[in-house]
Amino acid sequence: MKPETKLGIFTVLGLIVLGMSLYFLGGFSITRSYDLNVQFADVSGLPVKAAVKLAGVEVGKVKDIKIEDQKVIVVAAIHEDVPIYKGAKFAVVMTGIIGTKYIKVTQGDESLGLLKEGAYVRGVDEKPMDEQIAETMASVKDLVDSIHNQGQFGAQLNDAMRDIRQLSANVNQLVATMRPYVTTSMKNLEDITNKLNNVMDSITNQDGVLGTLIKDTEMKDQVKQSVGELKQTMTEVKTFVGKMSRFRVYWDYDFFYATGPGVATSDLALEIFPSSGYTYYRAGIANIGNEDDTLGDGDYVERNKLDLRFGLYNKWANLSAGMIRGAGGVALEVKPFYNHEFLQRFTAGVEFTDWGRDRTINGRLFNKPNLSYGVDYRVSKYFSVGAWMRDVMETNYFNVKANISFNDQDISSFFGLATMAR
């Protein structure tokens, strides 16, 4: 047998042995671990070797998934140096709306002692994501039907809008009273400006009446200067009055419903768009509610937080920064398909706030920034719905969102009038 043939045979055998080694030792790890058996009702989509995370840090892998006595058992291999205490909670969660599944561990009580090798614990059975999405879509349908059919939410929303209308009633009356005078003032300013132009021409023209009457050169220069200053003043007044009609003010109402804990929150704000540039201002209250109410399990929403922002916008993006839901942060909304007839209705958003958070809320420690993201779909000019993952670095709750936004022309005119007082 030729040496080349022998070399080829040994090479092929070596590759076969290497492949078999990789196959049989694929799950081998030099990190020592101990096994915990977690019982679930349903783990559809959870793969073997999926991560096991404690407080967001990977502390092990899913070693095996098996059925014992008609029950699903997930064997979790936990790093030897990571203690898990009795009372710990194990849940199958996803990294996002669309993402891989992993085991999330909420640490137990140290005073109860450690979970030992081979211990059996009961996992937290949560609904699969497809069922949550189906229920969410049903909730959105019920929400829309409630608004259309004057259901409970529709009635509450009507009450809120009635209060808003009552709040702006005096402003509306003021603007309605002032509008005829403003219109007349604009016409008068045009007439005055034209007459001042004629006066300037008459003074400058030696053949004009004023040019003939005012022979003194010094007096003529003084008159020309006075008329010029008056003309400049009229131009500035015209600019201020013109700005009044270009102000835009919107009422913006957001409703969030966390499907897991069943917690609903509302935001209400005014968004003010000045007459020039690509800037706007937002002022409102987030998470409106009674702070004295008892918080239920899984309710970590802090009530009645200020929302004060300065923003920049154009036709495809909206960037704002300031106090977002009571803490410093930034928010970005993007319309990647702004020039498409249908896809322009979709908006992707993200909020990153509360970077130095380190406090206990409803008995739970929060020490990571608040990151939320989602997608909104504008159903009509005034109404949109969306799906959001909120506080993904801590609770990671899935929320259905509804938004109502409309332009208040009366308040817009009022802000325009206010600029004239500067």
Order of alpha helices (4+ residues) and beta strands (2+ residues): alpha-beta-beta-beta-beta-beta-beta-beta-alpha-alpha-alpha-alpha-alpha-beta-beta-beta-beta-beta-beta-beta-beta-beta-beta-beta-beta-alpha
